[in-house]
Structures are given as C-alpha cells and as structure tokens.
Amino acid sequence: FTTSSSRSNDPGAFVMRHQKVTRMVLAAMFAAITAVASQIIFPLGFTPVPFSCAMIAIYLCGALLDPRTAFLSQLAYLLAGAAGAPVFSYFSGGLHKLAGPTGGYLFVYPLMALAVSAVTRRWGRGFFKYCAAMTMALALCYAVGTAWFMFVSNTGLAASLVACVAPFVPMDAVKILLSAALASALSRALGKARLLGTGI
C-alpha cells in the first residue's frame, strides 16, 4: 500500500501522465483541424486532385508536435476517414477514397507530418528551417501521391506530373511560406506559454 501510494504521489509519474494526456489531446486536435482544413477546397476541372488547405494543417502538425504525436494525429485522421467519417474533401469518407486515384495524396499525410517534425527536431526551429522541412514533406507527397495515381489510373509519368503536380507547385509554395510563418509565430507564443511543453 505504501509503495502504491508513493507512486501515485511521485511528481515524475504525474508529469509523465500529464504529458501523455497532453499528447493525446494535441493529436486529436490536429486531426480535427486537418478534417476542417480538408473542406477548404477549390476543384480544378482539368485534374481530379483538388486544391486543398489540408496541407497547411499537416505542416503545422509536424512543426508544433513531436514526431510520434504528429504521426499518430494524421493516422487518426485517416482511420476516421477510412471508417466512414466525413473528414475527407467534400465531406466524404470511406476506404474507396484511399483506394482511388488520389488516395496516395491522403495516406502519405502521417509520413509528411512525421517528416516535418523529425527534420525540425534535427535542424531546429525558424522560418527558413520550417520551409526546408515542409518542402521535403511536399516532395514526399508528390512522390507517393503521383506514384499511386499512376498505378491506379494507369497513367504515364509525364501525364501524371502534368495533372497532379505542375498545377499545384505555385500555390503549394505559397502554402509552405504561410505555414512556416504561422509555425514560427505559434511556436514562440506557445513556447512562452508552455502550452505544448516538449512538443514545441
């Protein structure tokens, strides 16, 4: 009884529990933010891939959370969508979205968040470092998403790049600049407030 009581009053154990709960809350919060951002879309008539603001949520998720939490946050988003929750673009859900031609641009989300977080932890924070980390994640998105599009739609590389990559490069660059600026401001503000703890 004494041992159990001493463990429950151990400050270290309390801090660990608090950090675990905080990570769970942040993972759920960024999964929800991604779901909302996924509905801010602009369809393009010449390609099945819509212009989406979901990337901004993924970049911020990776920039502000630790690698494990960032990965699990986006994995939770995908699992919710696969289960049928209307969290994908156009308030859609279901496994058919992941299995479709644009599914590769979805199931790469956890890897993108992980990449941004891991690179940020290695190189440090700052606007230009965020830009570099997010650019790497975008390259990963292009690679996985385009390869999946080619496989499912039986389209050649050149045609796939024209349909799925080239039209998005300018605005994707703008999204990276915006996300890096937001991440820089949020990391400073949340760091001072100690709201994210070691997750910043």
Salt bridges, closest charged atoms under 4 A:
ASP66 OD1 - ARG23 NE 3.54
ASP172 OD1 - LYS175 NZ 3.10
